[in-house]
Amino acid sequence: MKSAAIEGVKILTDLRAICKSAPYGNFFSFTQRYYDFESYVVFNKELYSNVLLALLAVFVVILTVTGNLTVTAMVLFCVGLVDLFLFSLLAMWDVKLNSVTVINIVIAIGLAVDYSAHIAHSYLGVEPPECHPD
């Protein structure tokens, strides 16, 4: 059995195609339920583009703060792994992507950046110990 969201998106796209191909001029179909289905039409594309833009913003900000490309790459790697693990857990637990899970992913990006950036910044501020060969 198909979910209501999948059926709603199919109805919305079918009605758009019917309206576009109608010979009677330029018109459209509308109902309040389209607002719900409209978000599902662009949901995956927007989710992935927003996560990638967030990672790009993390790269720019951390590079500005640390001034070190290696440390910035490590922080970005840690944040990317957190997102990858979250998406993997959501798939493993069969949790569907919706607005609540996306908000939690965005919060996880912020927490991962905060934690990783503080650790990386503290490593930049510590002088390495001197080695005395015996």
N, C-alpha and C positions, 0 to 999 in steps of 0.2 A: 504494500500500500504506500502510495506516495504521500509525502508530507504536504501540509497545507501551503507552506512557503514555496515549494517546488511547483505545485499546481498553480498557485497565484502568479508566479513569475511566468509560467507558460501561458496563462490566460492573458497577462499583460502584454507579452511579446506578440502573441497571436492577434490581439486586438489592434496593436500598433501596426502590424503588417496589413491587416484588413483595411484600416483607415488610410494607410499610405497608398494602397493599390485601388482604392475606390475611385470610380470615374466621376464622382459628383462634386469634386472640388476639394479644397483644403479643410478638413475637419478632424476632430479628435474625440476620443471617448474618455469619460471621467467618472470616477466614483471615489468616495472617501477611502475605500480599501486599497486603492492604488498607492496611497502613501506608504502603507506597510510593505507592499510588494516592491515598490520602487527602491527601497533600501536594500532588498535582497538582490536586485539586479546588479548593483555595483559593489556589493559587500566585499567579495573576495579581492577584486582589483584594488579597491580602496584600502583594504587591510594590508595587503602586501606592499603597496606603494607607501603607505604611512609608516610601516615598520622600517622600510629601507630609508625613508627620509629621516626618521628618528636616528637610525644608525649613522647617517651622514652628518646630522647635527651633533651627535656625540663625538664623532671624529673631529669635526672642526673645533668644538669647544675644548675637548681634552688636548688637542694639539696646541691650541692657544694657551691653555693653562700650564701644560707641562713643557712645551717647547722641545719635546723629544719624540721623534717619529716611532722609535722602537717601543717606548712606553705606551704611546697612543695606540699602536697596533695591538699591544697586549690587552689594554683595556677594552678596545673594540672587539677583540676576540672573545674576551670573557662575557661581554654583553651579548654578543651574537650567540654564544653557547647557551646562555640563559634562555634566550628566545627559542632557540632550536629545541632545547629540552622541554620548554613549556608546550610548544606545538606538538612535540612527540608524546608528551604525557596526555595532552588533550585527545590525540588520536588513539592512544592506547586505552584510555578510559572511555572512549566513544562519546566524548563530549562534543557537541556541535558548536561551531563558531557562531556567536551571537554578540550583541552589544555588551553584555556582562563579561564574557570571556575576553573580548578585545580590551575593555577597560582594565581588566586584571593584567593583561599582557603589557599594556602601556605603563601601569604602575610597576610591574616587574622590571621594565627597562630602566625606569628612574631609580629603583632600589639597586639594581646591578651596577648602574653607572656610579651612583653615590659610593657604594662599597668599593668597587674596583678603582675608582679614581682616587679615593683617599689612601688606599694602600699603595698605589703607584706613586702618588705624590710624596708619601712618606719615604719610600725607597729612594726617590730623587734627592731628598734632603739629608740623607745619611752618608757620611764619609765612609768609604770602604776601609776595612782594617788593613794595616800593613802586614805584609808577609815577611817573616824572618826565617830564611832557610837555615836549617841546622846542619 
